[in-house]
């Protein structure tokens, strides 16, 4: 039978990049045609194509998850829009590199006229192609659910606290450990730091990329700054779980406090915290949560990054729009507000460490002793725990070892018999100390319990006293309320601490009798959560006592000596705590020993002299002199008159010398000749 010329010509048409191959062997019909060389058959192209395919499938899966998830994880976006696309580009580049290298080898071996295939051509009429296509399809079908499953699991892992605290954010170890100990330990990081909404989702993606780069470059700050200014309003995060309309009533709070004595005396502190609110269906407005009151808006301006210095507060009645402005900077309400952002007071204004709480050593030791009552039998257990963990050490490992050594050595030296009989309990005490240290001190990040102010309360940080110290006043002089009873009432047992004892409601009774101005001091002026100061003048006024003894380190280069009265009088001999601090009050105390009625006039003369010397030394002082003057003002020049005279006289002479005009060489030589005569 004769062949059809048209059909034969159709079978022998040449296509670009493909050899005329009817038999599938790269030859013509008679096996003598040119052979096509497949460039894609090389290891690099196979690897690159596999990487590109897997990353493409992952990107598609992540995009699908983001579309169906109400609150997508921003960290997933780092993979979807940053990491996986980079892998896709790298894989494609590797595949392309394989093609280029294979083509170069082909040109070298067969010449520039060689026919090549850049990608596989599928011909379903060929059995080999059909088998290959089925194999590839099966592989993709098997890989797709695997990639989808792994992507889904990866999504949830990036949404976990472990990912935020341990994997991508190793620098956040301190925050992660604090979060695990907090009341919000079951709340995911993204719930508060991001919340719902597209705008914050995008913002978090951009911030996340910046943070990843900072970690990769090791350029992140130490310590990590507080995020209080970066968090979205509490109404969009906190209030999704905490319903402010239902805040009302009082709450009974008991703080179990151990003293630092040999018996670790337990002193429970009980108080009613007036939670309050402003919902008319639950009670009249009042209490702590009045600040979140439905009928009022409280705004403030802070002049520092940690929102601790608040010189301006504005309260607005939402019903009448009446405004009241309180200022602590001495200006009137009509004057321009201080520089800074006007912030709306919300949950985070006070609960700024609601999750990342670094418990101070004093409170952590109380909790450790309450958890294991046998530890209370060790004399000074509270004191030694606090002293050991409050010290600063170069590294975490050295600190943990030093804490254990300090506690063990104290009892081995002072109570060896107790160690023999209660060795297991001592080991638990040491373990408690090490655990306390591990949660409150992070030397590599320069973090201790003092690093981040906690605005709840007012014991170790200003907290409530940022606004309620009595110095924020209206134009008419009326201050923001600073009465203790506004927020809490202390319940003190009368006649014992038994269940049947009578309870007296009133103000807090300090274990040390505070007199005069000390009774009105802010708590954080003496307390910082570490070792308690000695209940003496020197306990808080160490700098003044040192200057009185002529031992201030910054003044040693001036050759100062101790005051003539050092060792002869005590602080109380000159300072009457029942009287305001003034020259007449001190003079009255002095005349109890000195019969000279003119002694008061002498003090006034000294004060005027020191004031004049301070003015002279401050005029034109250089940076080093200003540092000295700052220390001198802090320690009080009147605590060592002769030393203050010596220091200020020398500083004044330095200022005079620096103000003299520069001399020429001839003038300087003339002065030298005159001095030699």
Protein Blocks (a to p, Z undefined) as FASTA:
>chain_A
ZZdfklmmmmmpccehiacdfkonopafkopaccdddfklcfklmmmmmmmmmmmmmmmm
mmmmmmmpmbacfklmmmmmmmmmmmmmmmmmmmmmmmmmmmmmmmmmnojkbccdfbdc
ddfkbmklmmmmmmmmmmmmmmmmmmmmmmmmmmmmmmpmklmmmmmmmmlmmmmmmmmm
mmklmpcfklmmnogajklmmmmmmmmmmmmmmmmnopaccddddfklmpccfklmmmmm
mcfklggcjdddddddddfbfnopacdddddddfbpcdfkloccedjklmmpfkbccddd
dfbfnopaccbdcdddfklopacdddfehpafkbccdedddddddfklmmmmlmlccddf
klmmmmmmmmmmmlmmpghklmmmmmmmmpccfblklmmmmmmmmmmmmmmmmmmmlmmm
mmmmmmmmmmmmmmmmmmmccfknopafklpccfehjllpnklmmmmnopaccfkopacd
fbfklmoccdddehiabfkbccdddddddfbdcehjllmpcfklmpgoiacddfbfklmm
mmmmmmmnopafklmmnopacdfkgokacfklmmcfkbccdfklmmmmmmmmmmblklmm
mmmmmmmmmmmmmmmmmnopafklmmmmmmmmmnopmlomklmmmmmmmmmmmmmmmmpc
cddfklmmmmmmmmmZZ
